[in-house]
Amino acid sequence: MKNAFAPINRIPPGVLTLIPDYWEDYSDGALIGLTHVCRGWRELFVSRPSLWTRLDCTDVNKTRAYIERSKTSPLEICLREFDPEAFITDGAILLAVPHFGRLRTLSVFGVSIMDLASLVEYFSCSVPFLSRLEINFVCDEVPVLPSTLFDGDLSSLRELDLVGVVTTLPWRGLSKLTTFNMCGVPEDNILLTQLLDFFESAPHLRHIRLGSIPTSDDAPTERVVSLPHLKDLNIVAQPAHSILLNHLSTPAGASLRLEFTYSGKESPIPSYLPNPLDRLHNISHITAVNLRLASERRSVRLSGPSGELYMVGRWTRGSDKPYDGTGAFLRSLSRFDTSRTQWLTVTLYPFQPSNLPTTGWSIYQTFRSMKDLRTLTLSRCNNLAFILALDPSKNPSKTMLCPKLEEIVLYIERPDQFHVDELLSMVEERASGGVKLSTITIVSTEALAPTKEVFQLRNHVSRVEYKFDDAPPEWDTLPNEVV
């Protein structure tokens, strides 16, 4: 009677058995521990089938108990770094095979090619309820996933995660697939046509991540596959190229992220950005451009109300010049049409050019195409090259660039690199040409008294703000548009 009136036992049984669903870290030990509290708890938790659906097939007795207690509930099987011989001879997997018909999720993590070969024969039956499949192998030789996997029919699959395995793609019945991840596969082990066939068989794909894509194009030029429901596409390619993008039609609103690596020893002007992007409708209207030019990572993010294109290049120390290739990276922006942009913000963080004349020319070429640039934000960077490019008396063409520029925001981390005299000269020259800035905001990481040049800026700018902030915004938190 004392036990029956304990506070924990006042919780209705139907509610008490739901508590394990909210555990942050699920473990078999904790679940089994619930059945050892008392006879009442044991009967209560054993009688709830959905608590006993997670199998690791490491022990025959445990697997048998879980299968019996799970009754007809969908199963979740996770196999991790198993010993193939012991795994098969132990027989735990054999107990689970007859119940694969109610399999909901399957995760396989292996370390040798023999692991997969030992399991393939058990993965040939039909799995009408399988919604998530994850196969992850880390071994020297890439294992091949057969096309007969689960009878080639994955009609209920929603998430497919393949790492370190080769597959011929596609399987049948992928109409419900929404998430696809494939990486760790050499580029020459999968054909472009295979990927396109796969995308056509899965028209409801929303999230795609490709760790490697084919480097050769074996598809007809006119073949284009539409992904009408795509939300985000992440491609990690080496070398950077746009072969796959040439055959995809992405909807407005989709987010595209491309990553590549550049060692500095390759071609002096590699293809940082894919050239033929006519079918990427999500970047047809650009409202913001964010650039990051640093020694180890450079990126450009083109954003708009209808989508985003994010290019990330990782630099290795293959060159003695830490900023080798920066000019080519900037010039690649000229491939994009920004003439129809209504509001454009350029954010640069951080940047300190090593070759000012060369980089200055690249910046000039970049700004020349940004006729509708309204806001320029420079964060933690040497701003001289950008100020000179905007000065009509000092840029290569002696012309007024960015005639619609209204606002400049400067985050100054090292005041000794703040070229306020050049800023004043640029503002004066633009004002004399009939282009007057409305706002200049200077944010310094050190509380310094404004110089006389800063006060003189007010003669040519409607509003000048000088602020102190010891924590300039980081790259990932910088807004696309500066208000």
NORQUI-V673318 format. One record per run of one state. SS is the DSSP state (H for helix, E for strand, - for the rest). FROM is the first residue (numbers start at 1). TO is the last residue. If there is no record, write none. Layout:
SS FROM TO
SS FROM TO
//
This chain:
- 1 6
H 7 10
- 11 12
H 13 16
- 17 18
H 19 22
- 23 27
H 28 34
- 35 38
H 39 46
- 47 48
H 49 52
- 53 53
E 54 55
- 56 59
H 60 70
- 71 74
E 75 80
- 81 83
H 84 90
- 91 91
H 92 97
- 98 99
H 100 102
E 103 110
- 111 112
H 113 122
- 123 131
E 132 137
- 138 142
E 143 145
- 146 148
H 149 152
E 153 153
- 154 158
E 159 163
- 164 164
E 165 167
- 168 171
E 172 172
- 173 178
E 179 183
- 184 186
H 187 189
- 190 191
H 192 201
- 202 206
E 207 210
- 211 224
E 225 227
- 228 231
E 232 236
- 237 244
H 245 247
E 248 250
- 251 254
E 255 262
- 263 279
E 280 280
H 281 283
- 284 287
E 288 293
- 294 296
E 297 304
- 305 306
E 307 315
- 316 325
H 326 335
- 336 343
E 344 348
- 349 350
E 351 351
- 352 355
H 356 369
- 370 372
E 373 379
- 380 380
E 381 381
- 382 383
H 384 390
- 391 406
E 407 412
- 413 414
H 415 417
- 418 419
H 420 432
- 433 438
E 439 444
- 445 451
H 452 459
- 460 462
E 463 468
- 469 474
H 475 477
- 478 483
//
